[in-house]
Amino acid sequence: MESREVVVVGAGPAGAVAAALLRRKGHDVLVLERQAFPRFSIGESLLAHCLEILEEAGMMPAVQAVGFQTKNGAAFAWGEHYTHFDFREKFSPGPGATFQVQRARFDQILADDAARQGVEVRFRQEVTAGDFTAGGARLQVRDLASGETRRIQARFVLDASGYGRVLARLLDLERPIDMPPRKAIFTHVEDRIADGGFDREKILITVHPQQRGIWYWLIPFSNGRCSLGVVGEAALLDQPSIPPDDLLKQWVHAAPNLARVLRDAVWDTPASAIGGYCAAVKRLHGPSFALLGNAAEFLDPVFSSGVTIALKSSKLAADALHRQLRGEAVDWDTEFAQPLMVGVETFRAYVNGWYDGVFQDVVFYEQAQPEIKRMISSILAGYAWDTRNPFVADPVRRLRMLAEVCRTSIATS
């Protein structure tokens, strides 16, 4: 039986950052990752709030050295409508710019930097069983290269396994979600964008001209390539008779502004699809374990909130666990779960508002008051935990009130 202080399941952003934060506080940390790195992943447009957590984890120098594409906001297009939000003009304090990253490289950099700081990272390790008590955890782990199985004992386990949702499956923690099943079809292209109105320092979110529940992402990278995807209800995007490449091109051509921007693009990478990605769990923690990022809650890719929620959960969990390992009494509900869910529920309000049209009405309203736009910009920049912002403190009611004002103004103008 190998004995470790902390085991982190998953070496993606949530796992690498949590491990580094704990190692910097003097703890022994082992990371177990099922896959081999580098590996492809979506979720490539970071939010500005991420950088504060990466800075605390000591990882910003490594990230900055790569030359990732700078991102200072988000642009939205729908038919002839175009608007943008600049993260440098926001309500909340903090960085006003971030990066758009190829995740294979980004995740490798974070895992390597955690190792540089003293974290042990093991790849091709699959957690197949676990027993969790107040006194600690025992994991059964299979080495996928050798086929050998070993047992590891830990004082605490952090599950950062992302879509693998290791502990949620092993401990029967998954619960139904109240969102319609959606699907994403995506690829990378050599974009060759010559459109003078296109801003490479902003993610471009395009709404389908007729079906407002279908939207597209276009995330430019610093090497002349971009990530491109379409998202909508699975019933609309499920067409098994059409290859994913052709289907994605059909949807792109249905959005004139996007087709214009990508008219010279070279489609050199096969398209992929993912569905059923929304997830929720019965609880975020238990005896000697906690769930981080997508291993617990994942809402929707529309506002690029996934990595931000993952890193925020890592920060909150690392702070709470550090105190617990020092012998302090920690209430994981009030110190981890409840604070994390403030931001999750804020993002949830805007995701739901996006799909029912309420938030889209706000986004494309052309006479927005500057102060309100700054508050919305803060949320889009990832500051969904800043409860001084009225649109965070009371997101559902405030958003619907604002949408009504926008609609009334348009109707009477």
N, C-alpha and C positions, 0 to 999 in steps of 0.2 A: 504494500500500500504506500504510494507516494503521498507525501504530506506537503501541502502548500497553504499559504495564508489566504490568497485570493485567486480564484480561477475565473477568467473571463472567456465566455464562449462566443467566438467571432472576432475577427481581426479587422473588420470594416471600420468606418469612422467612429461609431459609437464605442466599439471595443477598444480600439487603439487609443482613443482619447481618455476613456475611463482608466485604462491601464497606466497611461503616462501620468495622469493626475495622481493616482494612488502611489505610483513609484516615486514621484517627486516628494511625496510626504513620507517616504521611507518604508513602504510596504513591499512585501514579496508578492509578485504578480506573475501568473502564468496565463498566457493566451492560447486557446485551442481553436484553430480554424480548419473547417472541413475542406475548403478548396485550396488550390495552389494559387499564389499570386504571381504576376498580375492576372486579374480576371475582369471581364467586362461587367459593367453595372450601369444602370441609368440613375437619374438623380444628380444631374451634372451642373445645375445652376445653383450655386450657394447663395445664402442670404447674408446680409452684412453682420447680423448678430453672431454668426458662426465664428467670425474672426476673433471676437473677444475670448471665446472659449479655447480656440486654437492657441491664442497668445498665452493664456494661463497654463495650457498644457506644454508650453515650450516648443511648439511646433511651427510657429509662424516663419522663422528663418528658412526652414526647409521648404515650406510651401511657396514662399516668395521667390526663392532661388530658381524655381522651375520656369517662370515666365508664362503662367497661365493668363488667359484673357481677363482683363479687368472688367468688372460689371458694376455699374453705378445706378442701375434702376431696372424698370420693367416697362415695356411698351405694349399697347393693346390695339388691335385692329379688328374692325367689323364692317364689312362693306366699304363705304367711303369714310367711315369714322376712324380716327387715329388719335390716340392720346398716350401719354407716358407719365410715369412717376419717377422722380429723381430721388434716390436714397440719401443724397446729400442735403435734400430739403425735406427734413422729417421732424416730427415732434420729439422723439426720444433721443437722448444723448447716445453717443457710440459711433462706431465707424459708419461712414456713408458710402462705402464701396466694398466690393468683395470680388470673387473670382467665378468664372465659368471653367469647369475642369473636366478633362477626360478622367472618368472615375478609375479606370484601371491604373493609371499612373498616380492619381491622387491617393487612392487607398494604399497603394504600395509605399508611397512616401510616408504616410502616417504610420503604417505598421513598422517600416524600417526605423522611423524616428523613435517610436516607442521602444524598439529593441536597443537603439543607441543609448537611450536613457536608462537601460538596465532591466527592461521587461523581457522575459523569455517568451518568444513566440514560436509555436509549433504549428506547421501546416499539415494538411491532410490528416486531421484528427477529428473523428466523429464521436460525439457524445451519444451513447445509445441507451443509457439508463441513469437514474439518479435517485438518491434517497436524501431527503432534506429534513433536518430537525433543528430545534433551537440551538443545539450544541455544534452544529456544522453540517456539512454536506459530503456525500460520497458519490462519486461519479464513476461510471463505467465508460471507458474510452477505447475506441478501436482505431488503430493505426491503419489508414487506408493503403499505405504503401506496402507494409509487411503483413497485414492481416492480423497482427497480434492485438490482444486486448489487455488493458491494464486498468487498475483502479486508482483513483486519485481522491484523496481526502482534502477538504478545504474548509476554512472557517466560514467562507462566504463565496457565493457564485453570482456573477453578473452575466445575464444572458443578453448578448448583443448579436445574436445570430441572424438578425434581419428577417428576410422572407422565409428562412428556414424555421424560425419560431420553435426552437428546440424544446425549451421548457414548457411553453404553452401546449405543445403536443404531448410531451411526456407526462405532464401533470394535469391534463385535461382542463386547461385554463381558457381555451378559446370560447368565445360567445358570439351569437349572431350579431350582425351589424344592421343598421337601419338605412343603409345606402344601397341604391340599385347596383347590380353587378355591372361594372364598366370594364372596358378593354382598351389597351394602347397598342398601336402598331408603330414601329419606330425603326430608324436606321441612322447611319452617319453618311454624309455626302461631302464631296469636294464642292464647296458652295459657289465659288467664282462669282460672288455677289458684286455687281457693279452699280447697283441702285444707289444714287447719292443720298437718298432719304433714309437708308438703312443704317442704324446705329449699332455697331458691333459691341458696344459697351452696355447693351441692354438685351435681356431676353425678350423675344417677340412672341406674344400670345395672340393668336388669331382666332376669331369666332367664325364658324361657318355662316355664310350669308343668310341662309334660311333656317337652319336647325341650330338654335342657340345652345343646345346641349352638347354639341360637338365642337371641339376646339383643337388647336394645333400649337405645338411648341417649336420654336426655332432658336437654338442655343449656339451662338457662334463661338468658335475656339480661336486661339491665337495663331494656329497653323494653317488658316484658310479652309478649315473644315467646320462642319457644324453638326449638331444633333437635331434630328427632325422627327416629330411624332404627331399622331392624331389620336385623340381620346374621345370616347363616347360610350353610350350604353352598349353592352355586348350584343344586344339584339340587332342593333344597327350595323355594327362592325363585323359581326360574324357572317362571313360569306365564304364557306369552305371551298367553293368551286373556283375562287379567284386567288391566285398566288399572292402572298403578303406584299411583295414588291409592287405588283400591278395595282393592288387595292390601295396602297398608300399613295401611289401616284395619282390614282383617280380622285382620291379625297383632296389632295393638294391642288389639283387642277380645278376643283370645285370652289376654291377660295381664290378669286382673281388677284388679290394683293400678294398672296403667298406665291402663286404661280409666277407672277411678274418678278418678284425678288429672286426666285430660284430658276429663272428661265435658262440660265447657262450652267446649271449644276450638273456635276457628273455623279450619277447614281452608281457607285462602285462597291457598295456593301449590301449584302442581302438583308432584307427587312426581317425583324423579329416581332413577336407579339406576346403580350402578357395580359392576363385577366385574373379576376378574383384577388386583386392585391389589397383591397381594403380589409382591415383586420381590427379586432378588439378582443380584450381579455376580461376575465371575471375579476382579476385583481392584478396589481402591478408588482406585488412583493409577497413574500411569505417567509417561513422559517429559513433563514440563511440563504435567501436568494432575492434578486430583484430583476425585473425585465426592463431593458433599455430599447429606445428607438422603435424600429419596425418590428422587433420581436414582441412588442406589446401592442402599440396602436399605429396604424397607418391609415390616413384619410384619403388623400387624392394628390396627384402630382401637380395640380393646376398652379399652386402658388409656391412650388419648390420648397415646401415646408419639411419634407422628410428628414433631410440631413440636419436641419436646425433643431427639430424635436429630438433627434437622436443625440446630438451633442449636448443639448440642454439636459436631457435625462442622464447623460454621463456625468455632467458636472454636479447635478443634484445628488446622484447616487454616490459619487466619489466623496463628496463632502460628508454625507451622512455616514457612510461606511468608515471613513477615517475616524470619526468620533467614536463609533461603536467599537472599532478595533483597539482604540485607546482605553476602552473600559467605560465610556459614557453611555447612559441610557438614551436610546434613539427611538423616537416615534416615527416609523417609516411612513405612516399615513400623512402626518402633518409636515414632515420634513422632506418628503420625496414625492409621494403620489399626488397629494393635493396641489402643491406648487406646480408640478409638471402639468397637471390637467388644466391649470389656468390658461396656459398657452395652447394646449391641444383644443380646448373648447372654443377659444378665440378663433383659431384657424378653422375649426369645424363650422362655426357660424358663417364664415366668409365662403367656405367651400359650398355649403348648402345654399347660401345666397347667390353664388355664382350659377349654380345649376337651375335654381328656380327663377333666375333673371333679375332678382333684386339687386345683387351686387353689380351685375353687368350694367344696370341702369345708372348706378352710381359712377362706375368707372368711365362710362362714355358720356356722362353729363358734361357739357362744355362750359358751364358757368360756375364751376365749383369754387367755393370760398377758399382762399389760400390756406387758412389755418386748418380747415377740415381736410384739405388735400394732404397737408403735412401729417395729420394724424393717421390717415389711411396709408400714406407712404411708409410710416413707421411699421405698420403691421406687415406690409408687403416686404419690408426690409428685415423682418424676423423678430421685431421687438414686440412679440405677442404676449409678453409677461409684464409689460410696463403698465400697471393698473392706474397710473396717473392719466393715461390716455383714455378718455371716455369711451372710445370705440373698442377698448380692451375690457374696461371695467363692466360694461353692459353691452356686449357686442350685438346680440340679436335685436334687442329693442332699438338701440341707436341706429343700427344699419337699416332697419325697416322704416324708421322715422325719416332717415336721410333719403332713402329711396322714394318715399312718398313726396317729400319736398321736391326732389328732382322731377318726378313725373308730373306733379302739379304745375311746376314752373314751365315744363315743356308744353303741357296742354294749354296753358293760358298765354303763351308767347306767340 
